Amino acid sequence: SSTVNSTAITNLPINGRRFQDFAVLTPTVQSNDGTRGQLSFAGQRAIYSNVMLDGADYNQPFFGGIRGGERSNFILTVPQSAIQEFQVVTTGYTAEYGRSTGGVMNTVTKSGGNNVHGEAFYQNRNRDWSAESPIPVFDPLARQNIKVTPSETLSQYGGAIGGPIKKDKLFVFGAIESQKADIPRRSV
């Protein structure tokens, strides 16, 4: 097993800010398909994994695998800013985790404290700032070379804040993230 702490989660870059993608830092864990977002533990199919969030089930109830994976278009996911740490156990876990032949990922979310802490981020990858490809692409329908359309425009933003409601007794924490993409379409 291995544990990925909040320092690693905060400082390591991850495409799309999906916290579960940090699990691939553990030996024998791999993403079975970049477009599906599922995790494979110790060579097992991704639907045999068990992903837990604060000890509760975070698996797709009907199809198996992690929530927000291959068969969902719109899903509320846990923001990366809300993750404190997670533990990945690929083999040899105890019966308390059950239900899986692959592996277990147990994720712990952040909570508030006696001091107010927060963070905010904004990332913008704009296609207007990218160069066109110098290599033309042949379009068989138009029977000519065409310019390659620049990459998508992607904006990601969000933040988190936590603090006390009643010192040493009651705390609050909240996090939110959003992303908007404008993907160029080729007209025929």
N, C-alpha and C positions, 0 to 999 in steps of 0.2 A: 504494500500500500504506500501511498504518498499523499502528502498534504500540500496544497497550494495556498499560501497565506495572502493577506490583504496587500502586502507590499508588492508581491508578484502580480496580483490582479490589477493593482493601480498602475504599475510601471511598465508592464509588458504590453506591446501593441497586439491588438486582435481585430481582425477584419469583421465589421458588423457588430462588435461589442456584445456578442453572445457569450455569457459567462461559461457555458458548458464547453466551449472550444478550448479552454485552458486544460481540460482533461487530457488532451493529446500530449501534454508534457510528461505524462506518466508512461513508463514503458508498457508495451503491449496494448495501448489504447490508441485507436485511430478513428478518424472520421471516415465512414464507409463511402460517402459520396458528398462532395462539397455542396451540391445543390439540395440535398435532402437534410443535412444538418444532424444526422444520427451518429451515435457513437458505438463503436464496436470494441468490446472488452475481450482480451485474450483469444481473439480469433472467432468469437461467437457472433452470430448475426445481431444487428443492432436492436432488434425487437426483444432480445433476451436480456437486455441491460435493465438495471433498476436505478433510476435517478430519483433522489429524495431531496426535498427542500424543507429544512428545519425538521427533519424526521418524518415528514408527510410525503405521500406519493406524488411525484411530479411526472408521471408517465402518461402517454396517450392511452386512454382507457379502452378504445376499441381496436386500434391498429397496432398498439405496442410502440415501444420507443419513447423518446422524450417529447414532451409537449412542444408545439411549435415546430415540429419536424416536417417530414416529407409531405403530409397530406393536408396541411393547414395553410391557408392563404393569409388570414388575419387572426393573430393570436396575441393576447397580452402576455408578454414575457417578463421575466424579472430583470430589471436594469442591472448592468454590470456594477454600477455605483452602490447597489444595495447588498453586494456579496462581501461577506467578511472573509470566509475561507471555505474550502471544500476538501474533502478527503476522497480519494479514489482507491478502491480495493478491487484488484483485478481477479484474484483467486484466493481461496482459503478463508472466506469470510464466514462469520458465525450464522447460525440458523435464524437469528433475530431478523436478518435482512431478507431471507427467504425469496421465493418467487422467481429467481433468476439463475440462469446457467452461465451467464456472461460475467458481469461485474457489477459493482455498486459504486455510485457517486453520491455522497452525502454532502449537501450544500448547507452552509450556515449563513443566515442573513445578518446584517448589521442591526444594532439597536442604538437608541440614544444614550446619552450619558449626562453627567453633571455639568459639562461644558457644552456650549453650542458649537457645533462643527458643521461645515458645509463645503460643497464643491459645485462647480459648474463647468461645462465644456461646450465648445462649438467647433465643428469641423466642417469645412466646405471644400469639396472637390468639384471645381467648375470646369465644364468642357470648353468654355471660352478661353481658358488659360492653357489648354493642351494644344499641342501642335498636330497638324494633320500628318498622316503617315506619308513618308516620301515614296513609298512603294505602291503603285496603283494596283487595284484589284480588278480582274476581268469579270464583268457581269454577263453571264450567258444569255439572259433575257434581252438586254439592250445590245448585246454583241459588241461591247466596247469596254475600255478601261474606265473605271470611275474612281473618284476620290473616296478615301475611307472616312466615314463620319467620325468625328471625335468621340471620345468616351462620354459616359453618362455624367450628369450633374447630380451630385449627392450631397445632401446637408444632413448632418447628425448633430443633435443638441440635447442637453438635459442637465440635470443636477440632482443633488441630494442635500438634505439638511436633517440634523438630529440634535436633540438637547433635552433638558429637563422640563417636566411639567411641575413636579414637586421634587425638590432636591433629595437625593438618596432613596426615593420611593417610586416615582413614576416618570417614565421617559417616553419620548416620541421620536420616530424616525420616518422619513419619507424620501422616495426617489422617483424620478421620472426621466424617461428618454423618449426621443422621437427621431424618426428619420424620414426624409422625403427624397425621392429619386425621380429624375426626369431622364428617361432612357430614350435616345433617338431611335426613331423607326424609319425604315427604308420604305419609301413609296415606290410602287411599281407602275 
